[in-house]
Amino acid sequence: MTPNSILSVTRKGAGASAFAWACMLLFSMASAAAAQPGAQPALSRTEQRIRDYVRAHGAEQVNFLEKAVNISSGTFNLAGVRAVGKLFEPEFSSIGFETGWIALPDAVGRAGHLFAERKGKKGKRLLLIGHLDTVFEGDGERFVRLDTLAAGAGSSDMKGGDLVILYALKALQSVGALDGTRIIVALTGDEEDAGPLHLVSRQPLVDAAKRSDIALAFEEDAGKGTVARRGMSGWELVVSGKQAHSSGIFSPGTSYGAIYEAARILNAFREKLSNEQYLTFNPAVIVGGTDVTYDSTKIAGTAAGKDNIIAPRVFARGDLRFISQDQLLKAREAMRAIVDDHLPGTIATIKFEDGNPAMPPTKGNLALLAVEDSVSRALGQGPVEALDPGKRGGGDISYISEYVDALDGLGVKGMRSHTPDERVDLRSIGPATERAAILIYRLTRSR
């Protein structure tokens, strides 16, 4: 079966299992192709000069990363996010990009985005994606060098990736390779938590994608190329039961209580959904008892009760990860049916929130992977295979993958991201930048 015929299966509304099978087959084909021996095209003289620029500016890159990491920029630190943007903005201006800060409506509650653009007339139109915000708020995280590693919030996710974008473009500018190119750089300010108005926040990115042919995102290098990412959806469960003396639980006319009903529902979700390829379900928080408070905005609550009282109230919240819209809708349908099958004396409701869409694999994405593989081999970095999307969650690129061929995972290597102990492998910065620069060079010269 060819990639075209596989994709025709996925585009005709096939079931989730068929889609998962198609994805697995695509990944195996891509990996097999990457593993094929044979001579790879060597770097041209211009490409060698681009590589040499990167190698000559390695120390400068790390120093710049230190400056970026030392600006605290948790998503809700709006001033900090803007400050990181101000650090990067003159750097892009200095290599011929028109730059601008895109402010968002006050209701969005986010800092905004830094965009930079070159409006040429040659080659493929590229959209390069990074983000300025980090997971953790506060001023406690600072850049600390640890031999071949460095610690700091956002050091790998993804100020390291932003740095790769900047210095790859600087390397191209050093040999005149940016002349005439059509490139948009989008550094968003709220990738880690875009909030309920995420579609408003992502509209500038969508608009840029519609003026582009290819999107490259610079999230952490997971060792393989990201040609697909799962989407994310939120859910919230509310369960009510009759408050009564605990001695009457299970009795006709009393109630099983909200906690038993919530436990039944969550376990039924696990039994029904946990064995489907690329679909994951996670209950993130639950509060229940006699006196319960829950704040859906902060995803936090309190609970109190007594041993001899049947609990009347439970709140729970979590997420769903999925590889296609079809898989998402079927999972939601199954969850609603489970919720509606109440235990005696209880009532439960569930509501869903849309989050990141999925980024399914496509023939175009795999073609980009082949170019990256060729670049990596030419640089002596070895083959690049397709990453299993089950190992990667949602990201900004998912919002625009329906409009362009897309590839992610082009950033630096890191570890412990989304924890206070986040690290970046300093040895990965140079190779990632070389790979990005040559990839961009080749793509901007293709038609």
QUIFEN-V168979 format. One line per field, one symbol per residue. burial: I if it has 24 or more other ideal C-beta (glycine too) atoms within 12 Angstrom, else O. A space follows every 50 residues. Layout:
# QUIFEN-V168979
burial: ???
This chain:
# QUIFEN-V168979
burial: OOIOOIIOIIOOOIOIOIIIOIIIIIIOIIIOIIOOOOOOOOIOOOIOII IOIIOOIIOOIIOIIIIIIIIIIIIIIIOIIIIIIIIIIOIIOOIIIOIO IIOIOOOIOIIIIIIIIIOOOOIIIIIIIIIIIIIIOOOOIOIOOOOOII IIIIIIIIIIIIIIIIIIIIIIIIIOIIOOIIIIIIIIIIIIIIIOOIOI IIOIIIOIIOIIIIIIIIIIIIIIIIIIIIIIIIIIIIIIIIIIOIOOIO OOOIIIIIIIIIIIIIOIIOOIIOOIIIIIIOIOIIIIIIOIOIOOOOOO IOIOIOOOIIIIIIIIIIIIIIIIIIIIOIIIOIIOOIIOOIIOIIIIII OIIIIIIIIIIIIIIIIIIIIIIIIIIIIOIOIIIIIIIIOIIIIIIIII IIIIIIIIIIIIIIIOIOOOOIIIIIOIIIIIIIIIIIIIIIIIIOO
